[in-house]
Amino acid sequence: MARWSSGATWSSGTLWGPASPPIPASNNQTKPRKQHTMQRNDYFPPVVGLRAAFFAQLAHGLPEANATLGMPAPDIASIIADCRFCEYGTGAWRIGVREAGPAATASLEELYNGTGAAPMLLFAFTAPPLPQGDAGAVPPIPATVPVAPGALLRIFAFVQAIKARPGYTEAIGLMLGIVGSEAGAAHPLPTFTLEVERAGGCECVKVNGVNGGQDATG
């Protein structure tokens, strides 16, 4: 189709009109497909009451997983010790402290408002004993011993090192409990428990609840 400036005349038989647009490049090229990775939540439980089980699962599974991962044996033993002491602190020790709370409150109440002439002794909390371990278990369970501060930070760093190993698979992660649940999963319905506390001459009810994976107390 001719343009006005092309030199063609009206009688030349050439059609007049705008220049034809260029032919677009072929759009049949195969585009690489994006691979969608499943989004997951954090593997570390947000509910404090579930963390002891997490530490126990990781400590129990590490010896078997390390047959594939091939990490240094002293590092595995050190992290297992961290896990076992965190399991004790988050589980038996924490439960003992919470159960001792009312007794400690009652002891203070007696100190403030009690009667009698004999000197009183304040309530003394006795921590649960450390687990002794089981050498005959499979894998053997070492005795729980105190570890240096920062155990959780060391565990998190070690989990990252595990996931960077060539032999790591999601199956290993699931066995160790270091793979979070699928994101978007529905949260369970909130649950509540009631606890009676007596302090300062008042009988109160404390409401403990779990909603959307988070602890709440009121």
C-alpha positions in Angstrom: 0.0 0.0 0.0 1.5 3.3 -1.1 2.1 6.3 1.1 1.6 10.0 -0.1 5.4 10.5 -0.2 6.3 7.4 -2.2 5.9 9.0 -5.7 2.9 6.8 -6.7 0.0 8.5 -8.6 -3.7 8.0 -8.2 -3.8 6.2 -11.6 -0.9 3.8 -11.0 -3.1 1.1 -9.6 -1.2 1.2 -6.2 -3.5 1.2 -3.2 -3.2 4.2 -1.0 -3.1 4.0 2.8 -0.8 3.8 5.8 2.3 1.5 5.6 1.7 -2.0 6.6 2.8 -2.8 10.2 5.9 -5.1 10.5 5.1 -8.8 10.9 5.4 -9.7 14.6 8.0 -12.2 15.5 6.9 -15.7 16.0 5.2 -16.2 19.3 5.5 -20.0 19.2 8.7 -20.2 21.2 8.3 -22.4 24.3 8.6 -20.3 27.5 10.2 -22.0 30.5 7.6 -22.9 33.1 8.1 -21.5 36.6 8.4 -24.2 39.2 6.3 -23.4 42.2 7.8 -24.4 45.5 5.4 -25.4 48.2 5.3 -22.7 50.9 5.8 -24.0 54.4 5.5 -22.6 57.9 8.4 -22.4 60.3 9.3 -25.8 61.7 9.9 -24.6 65.2 6.6 -24.8 67.2 5.2 -21.4 68.2 3.4 -23.1 71.1 5.8 -23.5 74.0 4.0 -26.7 75.2 4.9 -28.5 71.9 8.6 -27.6 71.9 9.8 -30.4 74.1 8.5 -32.9 71.6 10.4 -31.1 68.8 13.7 -31.3 70.7 13.1 -35.0 71.5 12.3 -35.8 67.8 15.4 -34.0 66.6 17.7 -35.6 69.1 16.3 -39.1 68.5 16.5 -38.9 64.7 20.0 -37.4 64.3 22.0 -40.6 64.7 20.0 -42.4 61.9 20.0 -39.3 59.6 23.7 -38.8 60.0 24.3 -42.1 58.3 23.3 -40.2 55.1 24.4 -36.7 56.0 27.9 -37.7 57.1 28.4 -34.8 59.6 31.2 -34.9 62.2 30.3 -37.2 65.1 31.3 -34.7 67.8 29.0 -32.1 66.3 26.1 -34.5 66.3 26.8 -35.4 70.0 27.0 -31.7 70.9 23.6 -30.9 69.3 22.0 -33.9 70.8 23.1 -32.7 74.2 21.6 -29.2 73.4 18.4 -30.8 72.3 18.1 -33.1 75.4 18.7 -30.2 77.9 16.2 -28.0 76.0 13.7 -30.8 76.1 14.2 -31.1 79.9 14.0 -27.3 80.4 10.9 -26.8 78.2 9.2 -29.9 79.5 9.7 -31.3 83.0 11.4 -28.3 84.5 8.9 -25.8 83.0 5.9 -27.9 84.2 7.5 -28.2 87.7 7.9 -24.4 87.9 4.3 -23.8 86.8 3.0 -26.3 89.3 5.0 -24.7 92.1 3.6 -21.2 91.4 0.5 -21.6 93.6 2.6 -23.0 96.5 5.0 -20.0 96.2 2.0 -17.6 96.2 0.6 -19.3 99.3 3.9 -19.1 101.0 4.1 -15.3 100.4 0.5 -14.9 101.6 1.4 -16.7 104.9 4.4 -14.4 105.3 2.3 -11.3 104.8 -0.8 -12.2 106.7 -0.2 -15.4 108.7 -0.2 -15.9 112.4 2.1 -17.7 114.9 5.4 -17.0 116.5 7.7 -19.6 114.9 10.0 -18.4 112.1 8.6 -19.6 108.8 10.4 -21.0 105.8 9.5 -19.8 102.4 8.5 -22.4 99.8 11.6 -23.9 98.1 11.2 -25.2 94.6 12.9 -28.5 93.9 13.6 -29.0 90.2 12.8 -32.4 88.6 15.9 -34.6 88.3 17.8 -34.7 85.0 17.0 -37.8 82.9 19.7 -40.5 83.2 19.5 -41.8 79.6 19.3 -45.4 78.3 22.4 -47.0 76.8 20.3 -50.0 75.7 17.9 -48.0 73.6 18.1 -47.8 69.7 19.6 -45.4 69.2 21.2 -45.0 72.7 19.8 -42.1 74.7 22.6 -40.2 76.4 22.1 -38.8 79.9 20.8 -35.2 80.0 23.4 -32.8 81.1 23.5 -29.0 81.4 24.8 -27.1 78.4 26.1 -23.6 77.7 23.6 -20.8 77.1 22.5 -20.2 73.5 21.5 -23.8 72.8 18.5 -22.9 70.6 20.7 -20.6 68.5 23.1 -23.5 68.0 20.3 -25.9 67.1 18.9 -23.4 64.5 22.4 -23.0 62.9 22.9 -26.7 62.9 19.6 -27.3 61.1 20.7 -24.9 58.4 23.9 -26.9 58.1 21.9 -30.1 57.8 19.8 -28.7 54.9 22.9 -27.6 53.1 24.4 -31.1 53.0 24.4 -32.9 49.6 22.6 -35.9 51.0 19.8 -33.9 52.6 16.2 -34.8 51.5 12.8 -33.7 52.6 12.2 -37.2 53.9 15.2 -36.6 56.3 13.7 -33.2 57.2 10.4 -34.8 58.1 12.0 -37.5 60.2 13.9 -34.9 62.1 10.9 -32.5 62.5 12.7 -29.6 60.7 10.2 -29.2 57.9 7.3 -27.0 58.6 3.7 -27.8 57.8 2.1 -26.5 54.6 1.4 -22.8 54.6 -2.3 -21.9 54.5 -3.4 -24.9 56.5 -6.4 -24.1 58.6 -5.6 -23.4 62.3 -7.3 -25.6 64.8 -10.1 -24.1 66.8 -9.0 -22.2 69.9 -8.8 -24.2 73.1 -9.1 -22.9 76.7 -8.3 -24.1 80.2 -9.3 -22.5 83.5 -7.0 -22.4 86.5 -8.1 -21.1 90.0 -5.5 -18.9 91.8 -5.7 -17.6 95.3 -3.7 -14.5 96.1 -4.1 -11.4 98.2 -7.4 -12.6 99.7 -8.9 -12.9 96.3 -9.9 -16.1 94.4 -9.3 -15.5 90.7 -9.7 -17.6 87.6 -6.9 -17.5 85.0 -7.8 -18.4 81.5 -5.2 -20.1 79.4 -5.8 -20.5 75.7 -4.2 -21.5 72.4 -5.5 -19.7 69.3 -3.9 -20.0 65.9 -0.8 -21.7 67.3 -0.1 -19.0 69.9 -0.3 -19.2 73.7 -2.5 -16.7 75.4 -3.2 -16.1 79.1 -5.8 -13.8 80.6 
